[in-house]
Amino acid sequence: MVTTTDPSTAAAPALPQFSLELNDEQITLRNWVHEFAETVVRPAAHEWDEREETPWPIIKQAAEVGIYGMQFMAHLSADPTGLSLPIAIEELFWGDAGIGMAIFGSSLALAAIAGNGTPQQVGEWAPQCFGTAEKPQLGAFCVSEPDAGSDVGSMKTRAVYDEAKDEWVLNGQKTWISNGGIADVHVVVASVDPALGTRGQASFVVPPGTPGLRQGVKFKKHGIRASHTAEVYLDDVRVPGRCLLGGKERLDARLARAREGGKSHEQAALGTFEATRPAVGAMAVGIARAAYEWSLDYAKERKQFGKPIIENQAISFTLAQMRTEIDASRLLVWRAAWMARSRKPFAAAEGSQAKFKAGETAVWVTDRAIQIGGGIGYVREAPVERWHRDAKIMTIFEGTSEIQQLVIARAISGMRLA
Ligand SMILES: Cc1cc2nc3c(=O)[nH]c(=O)nc-3n(C[C@H](O)[C@H](O)[C@H](O)COP(=O)(O)OP(=O)(O)OC[C@H]3O[C@@H](n4cnc5c(N)ncnc54)[C@H](O)[C@@H]3O)c2cc1C
């Protein structure tokens, strides 16, 4: 349709309630976390990647400035737009993903507690996932097992209720657990009724120092090496009845519904993953942006054949694609974060879309960054090879890219696709 109104003089139409501009508080948050990432995290990244150890001094520094702690997480979650959490995560992971995971790993346990626990349980256990600035603590979320990775329903860890003592007894083996064995609070997903698959599972808090929980092998990894990943063994671990997240009454009602063949949307592990997928997408965006910024600067500086390499379309178009993919990923992450905060159902698995796209983008962008760097992209003198190694986990943990596609395909088709 042709319009005859001169756009320069026409009164601006009333804007609908939609904006992609960050508000002042979000900008302040972004700048604050960015400064910490730039001045503390980045300079330490290479050292802790090589050491392959939990970077306690950096976690402590983060706690001292207020970037690690229950209060910080509560502040991020309170943003009614939902964007503060992905904004903070992106900046931190722009600094370094290994240290970023060491700092943000505890929030997986927090998400499980907040998503499944009663207000009293959240009040008791959530702060213990972080400790204080003087004595920071860690949380771990234990779902994966040697024979139950993508197939969470085949979990073998059992939780049996000892009615006489009002205690739950946990037995089983977990693997690939971030902060596993070194965390103060372990949230363990276990099967109460194996016949019901994921619907027969529940989440339990294992308080600090509980006998029977111990760390197995600590893994040497390809990337995010400053983040501790280990096996966790549970041998007759007894926890009080109040450690069942959500309480027994709610669990019994849910199991009864499931046994009658009724629908239940409460699934201990899957519910937590659904909530945390946009956050993982934000981690991936942070890594990808770091690699893109490095590549752009390098392509302008590096001269071959008498001109900066960016003057070759092969390079400039690659940078254009990198930027476009990153911005598209961020928009998907922000949409999912906004939907989650507004309690809009992920009808088309928008959380999975965000994680899937951002994870694949991080791997692709960091691969291209190495290519743009040439030799310097491949060696440890520059950070790009580390970013590439770090990016790969984003297509694996919290549901592989294949599983994200399965979740999306099921959501959009309404079919029980395999
Ligand atoms: C560094 C790291 C940290 C982790 N942190 C945690 C943590 O804190 N807590 C936790 O509980 N877990 C954690 N995990 C585990 C992670 O979530 C699992 O590794 C992941 O879910 C995949 O499970 P798996 O490794 O058993 O792979 P598998 O499930 O065996 O998958 C192997 C391959 O088969 C594919 N595949 C499987 N099923 C299908 C299907 N139906 N259709 C198509 N393809 C399929 C997968 O996509 C993958 O490519 C972590 C893992 C790593 C490596």
The ligand as an SDF file (V2000), in Angstrom:
LIG
                    3D

 53 58  0  0  0  0  0  0  0  0999 V2000
   31.0970  -31.4210   30.8010 C   0  0  0  0  0  0  0  0  0  0  0  0
   29.7780  -32.0420   31.0970 C   0  0  0  0  0  0  0  0  0  0  0  0
   29.0160  -31.5510   32.1550 C   0  0  0  0  0  0  0  0  0  0  0  0
   27.7950  -32.1530   32.4540 C   0  0  0  0  0  0  0  0  0  0  0  0
   27.0880  -31.7310   33.5500 N   0  0  0  0  0  0  0  0  0  0  0  0
   26.0050  -32.4490   33.9530 C   0  0  0  0  0  0  0  0  0  0  0  0
   25.3710  -32.1490   35.1830 C   0  0  0  0  0  0  0  0  0  0  0  0
   25.7540  -31.2440   35.9090 O   0  0  0  0  0  0  0  0  0  0  0  0
   24.3180  -32.9360   35.5710 N   0  0  0  0  0  0  0  0  0  0  0  0
   23.8730  -33.9500   34.7990 C   0  0  0  0  0  0  0  0  0  0  0  0
   22.9220  -34.6240   35.2160 O   0  0  0  0  0  0  0  0  0  0  0  0
   24.4490  -34.2550   33.6160 N   0  0  0  0  0  0  0  0  0  0  0  0
   25.5050  -33.5280   33.1790 C   0  0  0  0  0  0  0  0  0  0  0  0
   26.1250  -33.8400   31.9920 N   0  0  0  0  0  0  0  0  0  0  0  0
   25.6170  -34.9560   31.1940 C   0  0  0  0  0  0  0  0  0  0  0  0
   24.9790  -34.5290   29.8840 C   0  0  0  0  0  0  0  0  0  0  0  0
   23.7460  -33.9220   30.1050 O   0  0  0  0  0  0  0  0  0  0  0  0
   24.8940  -35.7980   29.0030 C   0  0  0  0  0  0  0  0  0  0  0  0
   26.2150  -36.0890   28.6020 O   0  0  0  0  0  0  0  0  0  0  0  0
   23.9980  -35.6070   27.7930 C   0  0  0  0  0  0  0  0  0  0  0  0
   22.6600  -35.4990   28.1930 O   0  0  0  0  0  0  0  0  0  0  0  0
   24.1310  -36.7530   26.7920 C   0  0  0  0  0  0  0  0  0  0  0  0
   24.0370  -38.0000   27.4180 O   0  0  0  0  0  0  0  0  0  0  0  0
   25.1520  -39.1180   27.0920 P   0  0  0  0  0  0  0  0  0  0  0  0
   26.4660  -38.5030   27.3120 O   0  0  0  0  0  0  0  0  0  0  0  0
   24.8190  -40.3260   27.8520 O   0  0  0  0  0  0  0  0  0  0  0  0
   25.0040  -39.3880   25.5460 O   0  0  0  0  0  0  0  0  0  0  0  0
   23.9820  -40.4110   24.8510 P   0  0  0  0  0  0  0  0  0  0  0  0
   22.6110  -40.1800   25.3740 O   0  0  0  0  0  0  0  0  0  0  0  0
   24.5220  -41.7910   24.9450 O   0  0  0  0  0  0  0  0  0  0  0  0
   24.0330  -39.9320   23.3520 O   0  0  0  0  0  0  0  0  0  0  0  0
   25.0790  -40.2890   22.4580 C   0  0  0  0  0  0  0  0  0  0  0  0
   24.7150  -39.7780   21.0750 C   0  0  0  0  0  0  0  0  0  0  0  0
   23.4940  -40.3910   20.6170 O   0  0  0  0  0  0  0  0  0  0  0  0
   22.5490  -39.3820   20.2910 C   0  0  0  0  0  0  0  0  0  0  0  0
   21.2040  -39.8390   20.6010 N   0  0  0  0  0  0  0  0  0  0  0  0
   20.7540  -40.4270   21.7350 C   0  0  0  0  0  0  0  0  0  0  0  0
   19.4350  -40.6810   21.6430 N   0  0  0  0  0  0  0  0  0  0  0  0
   19.0240  -40.2270   20.4430 C   0  0  0  0  0  0  0  0  0  0  0  0
   17.7690  -40.1760   19.7540 C   0  0  0  0  0  0  0  0  0  0  0  0
   16.6530  -40.6330   20.3160 N   0  0  0  0  0  0  0  0  0  0  0  0
   17.7250  -39.6400   18.5220 N   0  0  0  0  0  0  0  0  0  0  0  0
   18.8590  -39.1590   17.9410 C   0  0  0  0  0  0  0  0  0  0  0  0
   20.0710  -39.1820   18.5340 N   0  0  0  0  0  0  0  0  0  0  0  0
   20.1570  -39.6940   19.7720 C   0  0  0  0  0  0  0  0  0  0  0  0
   22.9480  -38.1750   21.1400 C   0  0  0  0  0  0  0  0  0  0  0  0
   22.4330  -36.9660   20.6120 O   0  0  0  0  0  0  0  0  0  0  0  0
   24.4510  -38.2640   21.0750 C   0  0  0  0  0  0  0  0  0  0  0  0
   24.8910  -37.7000   19.8580 O   0  0  0  0  0  0  0  0  0  0  0  0
   27.3210  -33.2260   31.6570 C   0  0  0  0  0  0  0  0  0  0  0  0
   28.0880  -33.6790   30.5810 C   0  0  0  0  0  0  0  0  0  0  0  0
   29.3030  -33.1260   30.3100 C   0  0  0  0  0  0  0  0  0  0  0  0
   30.1300  -33.6860   29.1780 C   0  0  0  0  0  0  0  0  0  0  0  0
  1  2  1  0
  2  3  1  0
  2 52  2  0
  3  4  2  0
  4  5  1  0
  4 50  1  0
  5  6  2  0
  6  7  1  0
  6 13  1  0
  7  8  2  0
  7  9  1  0
  9 10  1  0
 10 11  2  0
 10 12  1  0
 12 13  2  0
 13 14  1  0
 14 15  1  0
 14 50  1  0
 15 16  1  0
 16 17  1  0
 16 18  1  0
 18 19  1  0
 18 20  1  0
 20 21  1  0
 20 22  1  0
 22 23  1  0
 23 24  1  0
 24 25  2  0
 24 26  1  0
 24 27  1  0
 27 28  1  0
 28 29  2  0
 28 30  1  0
 28 31  1  0
 31 32  1  0
 32 33  1  0
 33 34  1  0
 33 48  1  0
 34 35  1  0
 35 36  1  0
 35 46  1  0
 36 37  1  0
 36 45  1  0
 37 38  2  0
 38 39  1  0
 39 40  1  0
 39 45  2  0
 40 41  1  0
 40 42  2  0
 42 43  1  0
 43 44  2  0
 44 45  1  0
 46 47  1  0
 46 48  1  0
 48 49  1  0
 50 51  2  0
 51 52  1  0
 52 53  1  0
M  END
$$$$
